[in-house]
Each structure stands twice: as C-alpha cells, then as structure tokens.
Amino acid sequence: MAKKREPIDFGLPGIDDIFSTQAERDEAKLKKIYEIPLDRIDSFPEHPFKVKDDEDMMNLVESLKANGIITPATLRKKEDGRYEIISGHRRKRACELADLETLRSEVVDMTRDEATIFMVESNFQRTTILPSEKAFAYKMRLEAMNRQGQRSDLTSGPVGQKFSREELSSMIGESSRQIQRYIRLTDLKPELLDLVDEGQIALRPAVELSYLPKEQQKDLIGSIEMEQCTPTHAQAIRMRKMSEEGKLTPEAIEAIMLEEKPNQKERIVLRGDRFKELFPKDLPVSKREDFVAAAMEYYGRYLSRKERDNER
C-alpha cells in the first residue's frame, strides 16, 4: 500500500483567510469577554490562596459596586459545561457579597496543568502571600510542570525532562533551598501551619517540625496550647532528632516546651482539669486569655464594691 503523503504547506492563506476581512480577522484575535452566572462557576481544585472577608475584600466590594469588574476574571470551561476559576477567586467572592449574579470573565482553552501554572503565576502578583499559600502553590506548580511533559511552548524544556527545584528557582526568583523549605510546610498539620501564617512559628523551625509524624505533631499542638508558647529553632531541631531516634514521647515534648526561651515574657500557665472545666465548652483556646482577663476585671470590680460597702 502506498504511503499517504503529508500535505505540503506552501505558505498560502487558507479558505477562512480568503473569505474574511482584515477587521474580522483582527476581531477574532481579541479576547472574548462574557458575563458568566456565578452559580455556574467552581473554584480551582485545591486552590492554595486564601479568600478572606477582610477589610481589603470590603474595599473590593465597594469598588466593584462603583466601577464594576475592571479586570475580567479568567475561567476555563470544563467538560460538564461548568466553568472553573483560574484567576479571580476574590473577584467572584466580591460579586457574591455585592449581590451580583454574574462575573465578567475571559474564557480560555487550557489543560488542567497549564491552568495550574497560570493560576499560581497570576496570584503571585499579589503584594502579600502567606507561607502556607507559597507552600502549596510551589508544590502544585512543580507537579504540574512535570506532568505536562515539558512542552517547549510552555517551559522551553525538552520532552521527557523532569523539572527540578533549581529550574523553578530560575523562573520565579526564589532560591532552590527556600522553595524546598516552603514545600516541606505542606507536611504540617493545619493547626501548626496556621501558627506559621500568623508569625508565631518561623519558617526554619516549622521545616524541622514538618518531619515529625502527624501523631507527634498533634501532641506538640496540645503542648503549645497548654503552655501558650511555640518552640524555638533549636528546640525544633531537638524534637526532630529525638523523633528519628524514637525518643520523642508526649512527656519529652512537654519537657522541651517548658524550657525557658530567650527573651520569653513571664507568663502564668493554668494547668489541670480544675481550670479547664471553668472555661465554656465552646470557647476556643485562642480566646481563653481574653476570658480570664474579663473574669479578673469583673472580680476586681466586685472586690472594690465590697470594700466600699464595708467602709459605710
């Protein structure tokens, strides 16, 4: 059987080009902007960037009410006909808070991995990025780049080559070691990761703690709540070493956490079931200090009234 010949490209315009005007061809190249109903838009799977109803969000809502969506969101159409946000999660939330029904959006044709890379890059333009956001974003982007087969039009890498942290480092301007540290944070329990975001645990001790098994991390969280302090870098290193040697018991964690730390402020620690039972059952641990302060203020006013009554 004769081999089928491939068509020869003579560089001539196609049928569509011949029977369309330059204006029509120019218009086809422009971005298509649509008003997409909010109830047909889904969040990006495992979106690592947090959307908060904070002051910045309220300012965005007011701006949206006054001026509308200036920069359209970027969506990807899914196989089921619904849409997935690639860039614009905060804009969608602002529309919801403003009681709008649609989101002004550009709809693009992207694979999931292409969309992941675009999503990470677009969110990295924000001025403030939490450690947890960087951690999961770096991990997602590196995994997506490796899965997509290193297409030259996206990554300029040969087919089959796996991306390394060094190559990602050159793209985003973050050192390879720092990328590795951030990705390690994805092994922390959410409660510890929240403390990193809040600045109560620094990056390097958090990396050491990420090597602890989840059960030991749980014990550490309990000790942090009880002692109202977090481990130093040196203490985190010791915990990791003891864990690797099979010596990090709950008692060992508590002993380390009870050690006096440099520049540690004097604190009062309430231990035992007696005090635990005095707190309302639905009161978060983070609110116990406020509860104790309010109770002491109330008791102080009671003593003052009692003293005045005795003087009469």
SULLINWO-V947395 format. One record per residue. N is the residue number from 0. RES is the residue in one letter. NEAR is the number of other ideal C-beta (glycine too) atoms within 8 Angstrom. Layout:
# SULLINWO-V947395
n->{N & N}
res->{RES & RES}
near->{NEAR & NEAR}
This chain:
# SULLINWO-V947395
n->{0 & 1 & 2 & 3 & 4 & 5 & 6 & 7 & 8 & 9 & 10 & 11 & 12 & 13 & 14 & 15 & 16 & 17 & 18 & 19 & 20 & 21 & 22 & 23 & 24 & 25 & 26 & 27 & 28 & 29 & 30 & 31 & 32 & 33 & 34 & 35 & 36 & 37 & 38 & 39 & 40 & 41 & 42 & 43 & 44 & 45 & 46 & 47 & 48 & 49 & 50 & 51 & 52 & 53 & 54 & 55 & 56 & 57 & 58 & 59 & 60 & 61 & 62 & 63 & 64 & 65 & 66 & 67 & 68 & 69 & 70 & 71 & 72 & 73 & 74 & 75 & 76 & 77 & 78 & 79 & 80 & 81 & 82 & 83 & 84 & 85 & 86 & 87 & 88 & 89 & 90 & 91 & 92 & 93 & 94 & 95 & 96 & 97 & 98 & 99 & 100 & 101 & 102 & 103 & 104 & 105 & 106 & 107 & 108 & 109 & 110 & 111 & 112 & 113 & 114 & 115 & 116 & 117 & 118 & 119 & 120 & 121 & 122 & 123 & 124 & 125 & 126 & 127 & 128 & 129 & 130 & 131 & 132 & 133 & 134 & 135 & 136 & 137 & 138 & 139 & 140 & 141 & 142 & 143 & 144 & 145 & 146 & 147 & 148 & 149 & 150 & 151 & 152 & 153 & 154 & 155 & 156 & 157 & 158 & 159 & 160 & 161 & 162 & 163 & 164 & 165 & 166 & 167 & 168 & 169 & 170 & 171 & 172 & 173 & 174 & 175 & 176 & 177 & 178 & 179 & 180 & 181 & 182 & 183 & 184 & 185 & 186 & 187 & 188 & 189 & 190 & 191 & 192 & 193 & 194 & 195 & 196 & 197 & 198 & 199 & 200 & 201 & 202 & 203 & 204 & 205 & 206 & 207 & 208 & 209 & 210 & 211 & 212 & 213 & 214 & 215 & 216 & 217 & 218 & 219 & 220 & 221 & 222 & 223 & 224 & 225 & 226 & 227 & 228 & 229 & 230 & 231 & 232 & 233 & 234 & 235 & 236 & 237 & 238 & 239 & 240 & 241 & 242 & 243 & 244 & 245 & 246 & 247 & 248 & 249 & 250 & 251 & 252 & 253 & 254 & 255 & 256 & 257 & 258 & 259 & 260 & 261 & 262 & 263 & 264 & 265 & 266 & 267 & 268 & 269 & 270 & 271 & 272 & 273 & 274 & 275 & 276 & 277 & 278 & 279 & 280 & 281 & 282 & 283 & 284 & 285 & 286 & 287 & 288 & 289 & 290 & 291 & 292 & 293 & 294 & 295 & 296 & 297 & 298 & 299 & 300 & 301 & 302 & 303 & 304 & 305 & 306 & 307 & 308 & 309 & 310 & 311}
res->{M & A & K & K & R & E & P & I & D & F & G & L & P & G & I & D & D & I & F & S & T & Q & A & E & R & D & E & A & K & L & K & K & I & Y & E & I & P & L & D & R & I & D & S & F & P & E & H & P & F & K & V & K & D & D & E & D & M & M & N & L & V & E & S & L & K & A & N & G & I & I & T & P & A & T & L & R & K & K & E & D & G & R & Y & E & I & I & S & G & H & R & R & K & R & A & C & E & L & A & D & L & E & T & L & R & S & E & V & V & D & M & T & R & D & E & A & T & I & F & M & V & E & S & N & F & Q & R & T & T & I & L & P & S & E & K & A & F & A & Y & K & M & R & L & E & A & M & N & R & Q & G & Q & R & S & D & L & T & S & G & P & V & G & Q & K & F & S & R & E & E & L & S & S & M & I & G & E & S & S & R & Q & I & Q & R & Y & I & R & L & T & D & L & K & P & E & L & L & D & L & V & D & E & G & Q & I & A & L & R & P & A & V & E & L & S & Y & L & P & K & E & Q & Q & K & D & L & I & G & S & I & E & M & E & Q & C & T & P & T & H & A & Q & A & I & R & M & R & K & M & S & E & E & G & K & L & T & P & E & A & I & E & A & I & M & L & E & E & K & P & N & Q & K & E & R & I & V & L & R & G & D & R & F & K & E & L & F & P & K & D & L & P & V & S & K & R & E & D & F & V & A & A & A & M & E & Y & Y & G & R & Y & L & S & R & K & E & R & D & N & E & R}
near->{2 & 3 & 4 & 4 & 4 & 4 & 4 & 4 & 4 & 4 & 3 & 4 & 4 & 6 & 5 & 6 & 8 & 7 & 5 & 7 & 5 & 5 & 6 & 8 & 10 & 8 & 7 & 6 & 5 & 6 & 5 & 6 & 7 & 8 & 7 & 12 & 8 & 12 & 4 & 8 & 14 & 8 & 7 & 12 & 5 & 6 & 9 & 10 & 10 & 6 & 7 & 6 & 6 & 6 & 5 & 7 & 14 & 10 & 8 & 11 & 11 & 8 & 8 & 14 & 6 & 5 & 5 & 5 & 10 & 4 & 5 & 10 & 14 & 13 & 16 & 12 & 9 & 9 & 3 & 4 & 6 & 9 & 13 & 14 & 15 & 14 & 10 & 13 & 12 & 9 & 13 & 13 & 11 & 12 & 13 & 9 & 10 & 9 & 4 & 9 & 4 & 9 & 15 & 10 & 15 & 11 & 10 & 8 & 4 & 9 & 6 & 7 & 10 & 11 & 13 & 12 & 12 & 12 & 12 & 13 & 8 & 10 & 12 & 9 & 5 & 7 & 2 & 4 & 9 & 8 & 12 & 13 & 12 & 10 & 15 & 11 & 14 & 14 & 10 & 12 & 12 & 13 & 8 & 13 & 13 & 9 & 7 & 12 & 6 & 15 & 8 & 9 & 3 & 9 & 9 & 4 & 8 & 6 & 7 & 5 & 7 & 5 & 11 & 7 & 9 & 7 & 9 & 15 & 12 & 5 & 6 & 7 & 4 & 7 & 6 & 10 & 6 & 8 & 15 & 9 & 11 & 12 & 11 & 11 & 16 & 9 & 6 & 12 & 9 & 6 & 7 & 14 & 14 & 9 & 11 & 16 & 9 & 6 & 6 & 6 & 11 & 8 & 10 & 9 & 15 & 16 & 11 & 12 & 16 & 11 & 10 & 12 & 6 & 7 & 6 & 12 & 13 & 9 & 10 & 15 & 11 & 9 & 12 & 13 & 8 & 9 & 10 & 8 & 8 & 7 & 12 & 8 & 9 & 6 & 13 & 14 & 10 & 9 & 17 & 12 & 8 & 10 & 13 & 7 & 7 & 5 & 7 & 11 & 6 & 8 & 6 & 10 & 14 & 11 & 8 & 11 & 13 & 6 & 7 & 3 & 8 & 4 & 4 & 8 & 4 & 3 & 7 & 3 & 7 & 6 & 5 & 6 & 5 & 6 & 9 & 7 & 6 & 5 & 9 & 5 & 4 & 3 & 9 & 5 & 6 & 5 & 8 & 10 & 8 & 7 & 11 & 9 & 8 & 8 & 8 & 8 & 8 & 8 & 8 & 8 & 8 & 8 & 8 & 8 & 8 & 8 & 8 & 8 & 7 & 6 & 5 & 4}
